[in-house]
Amino acid sequence: MKNLLKFINFGFIKRFFVVLILFCFFIFISALSYVNAVSEDLSNSVFRLHVIANSDNAEDQELKYKVRDSVLEYMNEISSDCSSKEEVISLAYDYQNEFKKIAENVIKDNGYNYDVNIRIGNFEFPTKTYGDISFPAGNYDALRIEIGEAKGQNWWCVMFPPLCFVDVTSGVVPDESKEVIKDNLNEEEYNLISDNESYDVKFKFSLIEFFKGINFAKTSN
């Protein structure tokens, strides 16, 4: 009788752990599917600007910001009427030679002779906060400007929806800019990047950070 009870208990424990493992696997797959879906939707809605300095010395970093300012000024002029990511990307392709010339002129005017490489593609980005708006780490389409050896610290912003041209020194993105962002994202995506108070949203954001962190670690290795 005792042996029978032991056998029954062992069978119950075994089934319990099998169910537990299957449940954990289901949760993992569901979370991963959510992260991939949201990350892909955000990536499809956003176009970023990425400027990489020649090196980390103070002069090269200062030069990076001067290139950034000139490129942003020009980009603001030609993209002010754009209402979609596709329009901004199309402009980036059409005017990439102009971006290169602007960067080269700034570099030359400041006494340097660095080469400039312009790339438009899909690149990895860490988490970035603009005032009270945060974009999770992930792969995003971007216009990348590489100065010289491009081994220094980089600077980035969101060209569409247009956050590059927004002053967020107050710590808050203006309501009109948020409306543009809201118009180009679904409700789930907008809440994810703008709601810093809700526990549910903060948990989802952390979930994306966790899975993307694993992905970045694999890529870097």
Secondary structure in CASP SS format (residue, H / E / C, confidence):
PFRMAT SS
TARGET T0000
AUTHOR 0000-0000-0000
METHOD secondary structure of the structure
MODEL  1
M C 1.00
K H 1.00
N H 1.00
L H 1.00
L H 1.00
K H 1.00
F H 1.00
I H 1.00
N H 1.00
F H 1.00
G H 1.00
F H 1.00
I H 1.00
K H 1.00
R H 1.00
F H 1.00
F H 1.00
V H 1.00
V H 1.00
L H 1.00
I H 1.00
L H 1.00
F H 1.00
C H 1.00
F H 1.00
F H 1.00
I H 1.00
F H 1.00
I H 1.00
S H 1.00
A H 1.00
L H 1.00
S H 1.00
Y H 1.00
V H 1.00
N H 1.00
A H 1.00
V H 1.00
S H 1.00
E H 1.00
D H 1.00
L H 1.00
S H 1.00
N H 1.00
S H 1.00
V C 1.00
F E 1.00
R E 1.00
L E 1.00
H E 1.00
V E 1.00
I E 1.00
A C 1.00
N C 1.00
S C 1.00
D C 1.00
N C 1.00
A H 1.00
E H 1.00
D H 1.00
Q H 1.00
E H 1.00
L H 1.00
K H 1.00
Y H 1.00
K H 1.00
V H 1.00
R H 1.00
D H 1.00
S H 1.00
V H 1.00
L H 1.00
E H 1.00
Y H 1.00
M H 1.00
N H 1.00
E H 1.00
I H 1.00
S H 1.00
S C 1.00
D C 1.00
C C 1.00
S C 1.00
S C 1.00
K H 1.00
E H 1.00
E H 1.00
V H 1.00
I H 1.00
S H 1.00
L H 1.00
A H 1.00
Y H 1.00
D H 1.00
Y C 1.00
Q H 1.00
N H 1.00
E H 1.00
F H 1.00
K H 1.00
K H 1.00
I H 1.00
A H 1.00
E H 1.00
N H 1.00
V H 1.00
I H 1.00
K H 1.00
D H 1.00
N C 1.00
G C 1.00
Y C 1.00
N C 1.00
Y C 1.00
D C 1.00
V E 1.00
N E 1.00
I E 1.00
R E 1.00
I E 1.00
G E 1.00
N E 1.00
F E 1.00
E E 1.00
F E 1.00
P C 1.00
T C 1.00
K E 1.00
T E 1.00
Y E 1.00
G C 1.00
D C 1.00
I E 1.00
S E 1.00
F E 1.00
P C 1.00
A C 1.00
G E 1.00
N E 1.00
Y E 1.00
D E 1.00
A E 1.00
L E 1.00
R E 1.00
I E 1.00
E E 1.00
I E 1.00
G C 1.00
E C 1.00
A C 1.00
K C 1.00
G C 1.00
Q C 1.00
N E 1.00
W E 1.00
W E 1.00
C E 1.00
V E 1.00
M E 1.00
F E 1.00
P C 1.00
P C 1.00
L C 1.00
C C 1.00
F C 1.00
V C 1.00
D C 1.00
V C 1.00
T C 1.00
S C 1.00
G C 1.00
V C 1.00
V C 1.00
P C 1.00
D H 1.00
E H 1.00
S H 1.00
K H 1.00
E H 1.00
V H 1.00
I H 1.00
K H 1.00
D H 1.00
N H 1.00
L C 1.00
N C 1.00
E H 1.00
E H 1.00
E H 1.00
Y H 1.00
N H 1.00
L H 1.00
I H 1.00
S H 1.00
D C 1.00
N C 1.00
E C 1.00
S C 1.00
Y H 1.00
D H 1.00
V H 1.00
K H 1.00
F H 1.00
K H 1.00
F H 1.00
S H 1.00
L H 1.00
I H 1.00
E H 1.00
F H 1.00
F H 1.00
K H 1.00
G H 1.00
I H 1.00
N H 1.00
F H 1.00
A H 1.00
K H 1.00
T H 1.00
S H 1.00
N C 1.00
END
